[in-house]
């Protein structure tokens, strides 16, 4: 059997929905942009920066959010994404892994850029999670937005509902 014939007959349940990927990113990209602008007052740049610096920071951070979200999702799909989002168990595993990867990277990045590099700082308005010593807003961002994206991505896909 040549590889072309084999590739032409995919195994049911092994496919990944490109439509679901598009829907996921259609939610998370604008949501991250809105979130970045909305939580800007929780960082010192809100009071210390110019409007140009604030806009640049929000757009720049949104670009990073897109890359983090894409990397987290692709890593989750590579590890356990067979049949995503058609298979319920796969949907759950991919969601948990992608949120964990995105959140993990965000916690590392917050620590690196606040403590080590001092590239940015929280204002007094940022609620801090004591055990993590991280801002509540970026932590919630990497829980709420991906979950909304996954919900929207799977909403229009026929699934096994298991």
GUSE-952080 format. One record per residue: residue number from 1; x, y, z of N, C-alpha, C in turn. Coordinates in Angstrom, 1 decimal. Layout:
// residues N
<NUM <X Y Z> <X Y Z> <X Y Z>>
...
This chain:
// residues 162
<1 <0.9 -1.2 0.0> <0.0 0.0 0.0> <0.9 1.2 0.0>>
<2 <0.7 2.2 -0.9> <1.5 3.4 -0.9> <0.9 4.4 0.1>>
<3 <1.7 5.3 0.5> <1.4 6.3 1.5> <0.2 7.2 1.1>>
<4 <0.0 7.4 -0.2> <-1.1 8.3 -0.6> <-2.4 7.6 -0.4>>
<5 <-2.5 6.3 -0.7> <-3.7 5.6 -0.5> <-4.0 5.5 1.0>>
<6 <-3.0 5.3 1.8> <-3.2 5.2 3.3> <-3.7 6.6 3.8>>
<7 <-3.1 7.7 3.3> <-3.4 9.0 3.8> <-4.8 9.4 3.3>>
<8 <-5.3 8.8 2.2> <-6.6 9.2 1.7> <-7.7 8.6 2.5>>
<9 <-7.4 7.6 3.3> <-8.5 7.0 4.1> <-8.2 7.2 5.6>>
<10 <-8.5 8.4 6.2> <-8.2 8.6 7.6> <-9.1 7.7 8.5>>
<11 <-8.5 7.4 9.6> <-9.2 6.6 10.6> <-10.3 7.5 11.3>>
<12 <-11.5 7.1 11.4> <-12.5 7.8 12.1> <-12.1 8.1 13.5>>
<13 <-12.2 9.3 14.0> <-11.8 9.6 15.3> <-10.4 10.1 15.5>>
<14 <-9.6 10.1 14.4> <-8.3 10.5 14.5> <-8.1 12.0 13.9>>
<15 <-9.1 12.5 13.4> <-9.1 13.8 12.8> <-9.2 14.9 13.8>>
<16 <-8.7 16.1 13.5> <-8.8 17.3 14.3> <-9.6 18.3 13.4>>
<17 <-10.6 19.0 14.0> <-11.4 19.9 13.3> <-10.8 21.2 13.1>>
<18 <-10.5 21.6 11.8> <-10.0 22.9 11.5> <-11.0 24.0 11.8>>
<19 <-12.3 23.7 11.6> <-13.3 24.6 12.0> <-13.3 25.0 13.4>>
<20 <-13.1 23.9 14.3> <-13.1 24.1 15.7> <-11.9 25.0 16.1>>
<21 <-10.7 24.7 15.4> <-9.5 25.6 15.7> <-9.8 27.0 15.3>>
<22 <-10.5 27.2 14.2> <-10.8 28.6 13.8> <-11.7 29.3 14.8>>
<23 <-12.7 28.5 15.3> <-13.7 29.1 16.3> <-13.0 29.4 17.6>>
<24 <-12.0 28.5 18.0> <-11.3 28.7 19.2> <-10.5 30.1 19.1>>
<25 <-9.8 30.2 18.0> <-9.0 31.5 17.9> <-9.8 32.7 17.6>>
<26 <-11.0 32.5 17.0> <-11.9 33.6 16.8> <-12.4 34.2 18.2>>
<27 <-12.4 33.4 19.2> <-12.8 33.8 20.5> <-11.6 34.3 21.3>>
<28 <-10.5 33.6 21.3> <-9.4 34.0 22.2> <-8.7 35.2 21.8>>
<29 <-8.6 35.4 20.5> <-7.8 36.6 20.0> <-8.5 37.9 20.5>>
<30 <-9.7 38.2 20.1> <-10.3 39.4 20.6> <-10.5 39.5 22.1>>
<31 <-10.7 38.3 22.7> <-10.9 38.3 24.2> <-9.6 38.7 24.9>>
<32 <-8.5 38.2 24.4> <-7.2 38.6 25.0> <-7.0 40.1 24.8>>
<33 <-7.3 40.6 23.7> <-7.1 42.1 23.4> <-7.9 42.9 24.4>>
<34 <-9.2 42.5 24.5> <-10.1 43.2 25.4> <-9.6 43.1 26.9>>
<35 <-9.2 41.9 27.3> <-8.7 41.6 28.6> <-7.5 42.5 28.9>>
<36 <-6.5 42.5 27.9> <-5.3 43.3 28.1> <-5.6 44.8 28.4>>
<37 <-6.5 45.3 27.6> <-6.9 46.7 27.9> <-7.6 46.9 29.2>>
<38 <-8.5 45.9 29.5> <-9.3 46.0 30.7> <-8.5 45.9 32.0>>
<39 <-7.5 45.1 32.0> <-6.7 45.0 33.2> <-5.4 45.9 33.3>>
<40 <-5.3 46.7 32.3> <-4.1 47.6 32.3> <-4.1 48.5 33.5>>
<41 <-5.2 49.0 34.1> <-5.1 49.8 35.3> <-4.5 49.0 36.5>>
<42 <-4.4 47.7 36.4> <-3.8 46.9 37.5> <-2.3 46.8 37.4>>
<43 <-1.7 47.5 36.4> <-0.3 47.5 36.2> <0.2 49.0 36.3>>
<44 <1.4 49.2 36.7> <1.9 50.6 36.9> <1.9 51.4 35.6>>
<45 <2.0 50.8 34.5> <2.1 51.5 33.2> <0.8 52.4 33.1>>
<46 <-0.3 52.0 33.7> <-1.5 52.8 33.5> <-1.3 54.2 34.0>>
<47 <-0.5 54.4 35.1> <-0.3 55.7 35.7> <1.0 56.3 35.2>>
<48 <2.0 55.5 34.9> <3.3 55.9 34.6> <3.6 56.1 33.1>>
<49 <2.8 55.4 32.2> <3.1 55.4 30.8> <2.2 56.4 30.0>>
<50 <2.7 56.7 28.8> <1.9 57.5 27.9> <0.8 56.6 27.3>>
<51 <-0.2 57.2 26.6> <-1.2 56.5 26.0> <-0.6 55.6 24.9>>
<52 <0.4 56.1 24.2> <1.1 55.3 23.2> <1.7 54.0 23.8>>
<53 <2.4 54.2 24.9> <3.0 53.1 25.6> <2.0 52.1 26.1>>
<54 <0.8 52.6 26.6> <-0.2 51.7 27.1> <-0.8 50.9 25.9>>
<55 <-1.1 51.5 24.8> <-1.7 50.8 23.6> <-0.6 49.8 23.1>>
<56 <0.6 50.2 23.0> <1.7 49.3 22.6> <1.7 48.1 23.5>>
<57 <1.7 48.3 24.8> <1.8 47.2 25.7> <0.6 46.3 25.6>>
<58 <-0.6 46.8 25.5> <-1.7 45.9 25.3> <-1.7 45.1 24.0>>
<59 <-1.3 45.8 22.9> <-1.2 45.0 21.7> <-0.1 44.0 21.7>>
<60 <1.1 44.5 22.2> <2.2 43.6 22.3> <1.9 42.4 23.2>>
<61 <1.2 42.6 24.3> <0.9 41.5 25.2> <-0.2 40.6 24.6>>
<62 <-1.1 41.1 23.8> <-2.0 40.3 23.1> <-1.3 39.4 22.1>>
<63 <-0.4 39.9 21.4> <0.4 39.1 20.5> <1.1 37.9 21.2>>
<64 <1.6 38.2 22.4> <2.2 37.2 23.2> <1.1 36.2 23.7>>
<65 <0.0 36.7 24.0> <-1.1 35.8 24.5> <-1.5 34.9 23.3>>
<66 <-1.6 35.4 22.1> <-1.9 34.5 21.0> <-0.9 33.4 20.8>>
<67 <0.4 33.8 20.9> <1.4 32.8 20.8> <1.4 31.7 21.9>>
<68 <1.1 32.2 23.1> <1.0 31.3 24.3> <-0.2 30.4 24.0>>
<69 <-1.3 31.0 23.7> <-2.5 30.2 23.4> <-2.3 29.1 22.3>>
<70 <-1.7 29.5 21.2> <-1.5 28.6 20.1> <-0.5 27.5 20.5>>
<71 <0.6 27.9 21.2> <1.5 26.9 21.7> <0.9 25.9 22.7>>
<72 <0.1 26.4 23.6> <-0.5 25.6 24.6> <-1.5 24.6 24.0>>
<73 <-2.3 25.1 23.0> <-3.2 24.2 22.3> <-2.5 23.2 21.5>>
<74 <-1.5 23.6 20.7> <-0.8 22.7 19.8> <-0.1 21.6 20.7>>
<75 <0.5 22.0 21.8> <1.2 21.0 22.6> <0.1 20.0 23.2>>
<76 <-1.0 20.5 23.6> <-2.1 19.6 24.2> <-2.6 18.7 23.1>>
<77 <-2.8 19.2 21.9> <-3.2 18.4 20.7> <-2.2 17.3 20.4>>
<78 <-0.9 17.7 20.4> <0.1 16.7 20.0> <0.2 15.6 21.1>>
<79 <-0.1 15.9 22.3> <0.0 14.9 23.4> <-1.2 14.0 23.5>>
<80 <-2.4 14.6 23.3> <-3.6 13.8 23.5> <-4.8 14.2 22.7>>
<81 <-4.5 14.8 21.5> <-5.6 15.4 20.8> <-6.3 14.6 19.7>>
<82 <-6.0 13.3 19.7> <-6.6 12.4 18.7> <-8.2 12.5 18.7>>
<83 <-8.8 13.0 17.6> <-10.2 13.1 17.6> <-10.8 14.4 18.2>>
<84 <-9.9 15.4 18.4> <-10.4 16.6 19.0> <-11.2 17.4 18.0>>
<85 <-12.3 18.0 18.3> <-13.1 18.0 19.5> <-14.3 17.0 19.4>>
<86 <-14.2 16.0 18.5> <-15.3 15.1 18.3> <-15.5 14.1 19.5>>
<87 <-14.4 13.8 20.2> <-14.4 12.8 21.2> <-14.4 13.5 22.6>>
<88 <-15.4 13.3 23.4> <-15.6 14.0 24.7> <-14.4 13.9 25.6>>
<89 <-13.8 12.7 25.7> <-12.7 12.5 26.6> <-11.5 13.3 26.1>>
<90 <-11.3 13.3 24.8> <-10.2 14.1 24.2> <-10.5 15.6 24.4>>
<91 <-11.7 16.1 24.2> <-12.0 17.5 24.5> <-11.6 17.9 25.9>>
<92 <-11.9 17.0 26.9> <-11.6 17.3 28.3> <-10.1 17.3 28.5>>
<93 <-9.4 16.3 28.0> <-8.0 16.3 28.2> <-7.3 17.5 27.5>>
<94 <-7.6 17.8 26.3> <-7.0 18.9 25.6> <-7.3 20.2 26.3>>
<95 <-8.5 20.4 26.8> <-8.9 21.6 27.5> <-8.0 21.7 28.8>>
<96 <-8.0 20.7 29.6> <-7.2 20.7 30.8> <-5.7 21.0 30.6>>
<97 <-5.1 20.3 29.6> <-3.7 20.4 29.3> <-3.4 21.8 28.8>>
<98 <-4.2 22.3 27.8> <-4.0 23.6 27.2> <-4.1 24.7 28.3>>
<99 <-5.1 24.6 29.2> <-5.3 25.6 30.2> <-4.1 25.5 31.2>>
<100 <-3.7 24.3 31.5> <-2.5 24.2 32.4> <-1.2 24.7 31.8>>
<101 <-1.0 24.4 30.5> <0.2 24.9 29.8> <0.2 26.4 29.8>>
<102 <-0.9 27.0 29.4> <-1.1 28.5 29.3> <-0.9 29.1 30.6>>
<103 <-1.5 28.6 31.6> <-1.4 29.1 33.0> <0.0 29.0 33.5>>
<104 <0.6 27.8 33.3> <2.0 27.6 33.7> <2.9 28.6 33.1>>
<105 <2.8 28.8 31.8> <3.7 29.7 31.2> <3.5 31.2 31.7>>
<106 <2.2 31.5 31.9> <1.9 32.8 32.4> <2.4 33.1 33.8>>
<107 <2.3 32.1 34.6> <2.9 32.3 36.0> <4.4 32.5 35.9>>
<108 <5.1 31.7 35.1> <6.5 31.8 34.9> <6.8 33.2 34.3>>
<109 <6.1 33.7 33.3> <6.3 35.0 32.7> <6.1 36.1 33.7>>
<110 <5.0 36.0 34.5> <4.8 37.1 35.4> <6.0 37.2 36.4>>
<111 <6.4 36.0 36.9> <7.6 36.0 37.8> <8.8 36.5 37.2>>
<112 <9.1 36.1 36.0> <10.3 36.5 35.3> <10.3 38.0 35.0>>
<113 <9.1 38.5 34.5> <9.1 40.0 34.2> <8.8 40.9 35.3>>
<114 <8.3 40.4 36.4> <8.1 41.3 37.6> <9.3 41.2 38.5>>
<115 <9.7 40.0 38.9> <10.7 39.8 39.9> <12.1 39.9 39.3>>
<116 <12.4 39.2 38.3> <13.7 39.1 37.7> <14.1 40.2 36.8>>
<117 <13.3 40.5 35.8> <13.6 41.5 34.8> <13.1 42.9 35.2>>
<118 <12.1 42.9 36.1> <11.5 44.2 36.5> <11.0 45.0 35.2>>
<119 <10.5 44.2 34.2> <10.0 44.8 33.0> <8.6 45.5 33.2>>
<120 <7.9 45.0 34.1> <6.6 45.6 34.5> <6.3 45.4 35.9>>
<121 <5.3 46.1 36.5> <5.0 45.9 37.9> <3.5 46.0 38.1>>
<122 <3.0 45.4 39.1> <1.6 45.5 39.5> <1.4 46.8 40.2>>
<123 <0.2 47.4 40.0> <-0.2 48.6 40.8> <-0.8 48.1 42.1>>
<124 <-1.1 49.0 43.0> <-1.7 48.6 44.2> <-3.1 48.0 44.0>>
<125 <-3.7 48.2 42.9> <-5.0 47.7 42.6> <-5.1 46.2 42.2>>
<126 <-3.9 45.6 41.9> <-3.9 44.2 41.5> <-4.1 43.3 42.7>>
<127 <-5.1 42.5 42.7> <-5.2 41.5 43.8> <-4.1 40.4 43.5>>
<128 <-3.4 40.1 44.6> <-2.4 39.1 44.5> <-2.8 37.8 45.1>>
<129 <-2.5 36.7 44.5> <-2.8 35.3 45.0> <-1.6 34.9 45.9>>
<130 <-1.9 34.8 47.2> <-0.7 34.7 48.1> <0.2 33.5 47.8>>
<131 <-0.4 32.3 47.7> <0.5 31.1 47.5> <1.3 31.2 46.2>>
<132 <0.7 31.8 45.1> <1.4 31.9 43.9> <2.2 33.2 43.7>>
<133 <1.9 34.1 44.6> <2.5 35.5 44.5> <2.4 36.0 43.1>>
<134 <1.2 35.8 42.5> <0.9 36.3 41.2> <-0.4 37.1 41.2>>
<135 <-0.5 37.9 40.2> <-1.7 38.7 40.1> <-2.9 37.9 39.7>>
<136 <-4.1 38.2 40.3> <-5.3 37.5 40.0> <-5.8 37.6 38.6>>
<137 <-5.6 38.8 38.0> <-6.1 39.1 36.7> <-5.5 38.2 35.6>>
<138 <-4.1 38.1 35.6> <-3.6 37.3 34.5> <-3.9 35.8 34.8>>
<139 <-4.0 35.4 36.0> <-4.4 34.0 36.3> <-5.8 33.7 35.8>>
<140 <-6.7 34.6 36.1> <-8.1 34.4 35.6> <-8.1 34.5 34.1>>
<141 <-7.3 35.3 33.5> <-7.3 35.5 32.0> <-7.0 34.1 31.4>>
<142 <-6.1 33.4 32.0> <-5.7 32.1 31.4> <-6.5 30.9 31.8>>
<143 <-7.5 31.2 32.5> <-8.6 30.2 32.8> <-9.8 30.5 32.0>>
<144 <-10.3 31.7 32.2> <-11.6 32.1 31.6> <-11.6 32.1 30.1>>
<145 <-10.6 32.8 29.5> <-10.5 32.9 28.0> <-10.4 31.6 27.3>>
<146 <-9.4 30.7 27.7> <-9.3 29.4 27.0> <-10.6 28.6 27.2>>
<147 <-11.2 28.6 28.4> <-12.4 27.9 28.6> <-13.6 28.4 27.7>>
<148 <-13.7 29.7 27.5> <-14.7 30.2 26.6> <-14.4 29.8 25.2>>
<149 <-13.1 29.8 24.8> <-12.7 29.5 23.5> <-13.0 28.0 23.2>>
<150 <-12.7 27.1 24.1> <-13.0 25.7 24.0> <-14.5 25.4 23.9>>
<151 <-15.2 26.1 24.7> <-16.7 26.0 24.7> <-17.2 26.4 23.3>>
<152 <-16.8 27.5 22.8> <-17.2 27.9 21.5> <-16.7 27.0 20.3>>
<153 <-15.5 26.5 20.5> <-15.0 25.7 19.4> <-15.7 24.4 19.3>>
<154 <-16.2 23.8 20.4> <-16.9 22.5 20.3> <-18.4 22.6 20.2>>
<155 <-18.9 23.8 20.3> <-20.3 24.1 20.3> <-21.0 23.6 19.0>>
<156 <-20.4 23.7 17.9> <-21.0 23.3 16.6> <-20.5 22.1 16.0>>
<157 <-19.8 21.2 16.8> <-19.2 20.0 16.3> <-20.0 18.8 16.8>>
<158 <-20.4 17.9 15.8> <-21.1 16.7 16.3> <-20.1 15.9 17.1>>
<159 <-20.5 15.5 18.3> <-19.6 14.8 19.2> <-20.3 13.5 19.8>>
<160 <-19.5 12.8 20.5> <-20.0 11.5 21.1> <-20.7 11.8 22.4>>
<161 <-20.6 13.0 22.9> <-21.2 13.5 24.2> <-20.9 12.6 25.4>>
<162 <-19.9 11.8 25.3> <-19.6 10.9 26.4> <-18.8 11.6 27.5>>
